[in-house]
C-alpha cells in the first residue's frame, strides 16, 4: 500500500524491525502468538498469497532466536545488518512468489526500482527503528535475552 506513495516510494515492511526486537527481547512463548497474529493480519491486508508474511515472520523469529545463541545480540552493527538482510530476504520471497503465481512468470518493470528503494530505506531507517525500540527496552529494564531485570527486594 505504501509503495505507491510518491513521497516515500518503496518503503519496506516496517514490522521487520519490530519482529526482530520481539524475538530478541521476549521469551518465545510470549512473542510467538503475537508474531503469528501480526503475520495473519498483514497477510489479510496485503493481498499477497495467504501465509506469505505469516511464514516469513515465523522464520524470522526462529532464525533470530538461533542466531542470538551464537552471536551477541547487543551488537548494534549486527542488528542493523540483520534488518537489511531480512528486508532483502522478504523481497526475494515476495518476488519469487509473485513470479511463480504470475501470468507468465515475469516481474513488473518497477520491481527492481522498488526493491532498491526498500533496501535504501532499510539501511537508513531500519537501524534507527530497531535501536529506538532497544533504547525503550533498556529504559524499562528489559534484557536482550527475553528476561526482565531481577526484582529489587
Legacy VTK file of the C-alpha trace (Angstrom):
# vtk DataFile Version 3.0
C-alpha trace
ASCII
DATASET POLYDATA
POINTS 153 float
0.000 0.000 0.000
2.701 2.484 0.942
4.849 1.584 -2.047
2.522 3.604 -4.297
3.062 6.841 -2.385
5.258 9.307 -4.278
6.644 10.923 -1.130
8.168 7.776 0.347
8.135 5.409 -2.609
9.286 1.878 -1.948
9.036 1.830 1.847
9.798 -1.584 3.295
7.828 -3.705 5.767
8.114 -1.661 8.961
7.207 -4.664 11.087
10.561 -6.318 10.381
12.488 -4.272 12.993
9.608 -4.843 15.434
9.625 -8.620 14.871
13.407 -8.660 15.344
13.020 -6.638 18.543
10.353 -9.011 19.878
12.404 -12.072 19.040
15.408 -10.649 20.889
13.693 -9.199 23.955
10.785 -11.515 24.684
10.615 -15.215 25.514
9.387 -17.395 22.663
6.180 -18.402 24.456
5.200 -14.724 24.705
6.278 -13.401 21.315
5.236 -16.360 19.125
1.451 -15.760 19.367
1.951 -12.038 18.836
4.168 -12.529 15.780
1.769 -15.095 14.305
-1.122 -12.668 14.822
0.876 -9.896 13.107
1.615 -12.200 10.182
-2.048 -13.165 9.913
-3.131 -9.507 9.888
-0.528 -8.461 7.307
-1.453 -11.435 5.107
-5.080 -10.343 5.147
-4.286 -6.690 4.429
-1.534 -7.104 1.840
-3.302 -9.020 -0.903
-0.417 -11.462 -1.135
-0.937 -15.239 -1.131
-2.128 -16.261 2.310
0.641 -17.347 4.634
3.473 -15.431 2.974
4.053 -12.910 5.760
2.940 -15.327 8.465
5.627 -17.772 7.373
8.250 -15.057 6.939
7.682 -13.603 10.420
7.729 -17.078 11.963
11.031 -17.991 10.306
12.472 -14.584 11.170
11.655 -15.315 14.826
13.169 -18.799 14.646
16.313 -17.605 12.877
16.823 -14.683 15.283
16.474 -16.978 18.302
19.007 -19.331 16.722
21.426 -16.526 15.784
21.469 -14.923 19.239
22.587 -18.230 20.722
25.880 -17.830 18.871
26.286 -14.079 18.353
25.950 -11.210 20.794
22.541 -9.574 20.415
23.747 -6.248 21.817
25.979 -5.515 18.822
24.299 -2.570 17.122
26.062 -3.037 13.772
24.997 -6.680 13.716
21.372 -5.778 14.426
21.424 -3.114 11.721
22.741 -5.648 9.235
20.054 -8.139 10.255
17.309 -5.625 9.411
18.722 -5.045 5.922
19.208 -8.769 5.284
15.650 -9.508 6.481
14.232 -6.880 4.095
16.261 -8.362 1.242
15.081 -11.901 2.032
11.466 -10.755 2.280
11.756 -9.023 -1.115
13.239 -12.135 -2.692
10.446 -14.226 -1.183
7.728 -11.834 -2.403
9.299 -11.551 -5.877
9.600 -15.298 -6.158
6.039 -15.841 -5.037
4.599 -13.338 -7.484
6.833 -14.566 -10.307
5.689 -18.129 -9.637
1.990 -17.246 -9.473
2.182 -14.513 -12.124
0.731 -14.875 -15.613
3.980 -15.616 -17.464
6.413 -15.770 -14.591
7.543 -12.204 -15.258
8.134 -9.479 -12.736
6.747 -5.971 -13.135
9.132 -3.445 -14.658
9.157 -1.370 -11.473
10.069 -4.307 -9.220
13.827 -3.702 -9.254
13.379 0.011 -8.582
11.031 -0.674 -5.651
13.382 -3.265 -4.180
16.322 -0.877 -4.443
14.299 1.821 -2.688
13.238 -0.609 0.025
16.839 -1.638 0.641
17.826 2.042 0.799
15.078 2.824 3.333
16.005 -0.285 5.329
19.631 0.852 5.518
18.623 4.387 6.548
15.690 3.843 8.901
15.741 0.171 9.938
18.577 0.530 12.427
17.005 3.718 13.808
13.705 1.959 14.489
15.360 -1.091 15.999
17.797 0.899 18.140
14.942 3.120 19.338
12.991 0.046 20.404
16.080 -1.307 22.185
16.585 2.033 23.969
12.985 1.914 25.182
13.520 -1.670 26.337
16.655 -0.616 28.222
14.706 2.177 29.889
12.184 -0.391 31.162
14.956 -2.852 32.199
14.105 -5.472 29.589
17.110 -7.661 28.880
18.066 -8.791 25.396
17.552 -12.478 26.154
13.861 -12.087 26.871
14.018 -11.856 30.636
13.197 -8.841 32.723
15.546 -7.382 35.308
15.679 -9.085 38.675
13.193 -7.510 41.092
14.647 -5.471 43.918
13.760 -6.769 47.365
LINES 1 154
153 0 1 2 3 4 5 6 7 8 9 10 11 12 13 14 15 16 17 18 19 20 21 22 23 24 25 26 27 28 29 30 31 32 33 34 35 36 37 38 39 40 41 42 43 44 45 46 47 48 49 50 51 52 53 54 55 56 57 58 59 60 61 62 63 64 65 66 67 68 69 70 71 72 73 74 75 76 77 78 79 80 81 82 83 84 85 86 87 88 89 90 91 92 93 94 95 96 97 98 99 100 101 102 103 104 105 106 107 108 109 110 111 112 113 114 115 116 117 118 119 120 121 122 123 124 125 126 127 128 129 130 131 132 133 134 135 136 137 138 139 140 141 142 143 144 145 146 147 148 149 150 151 152
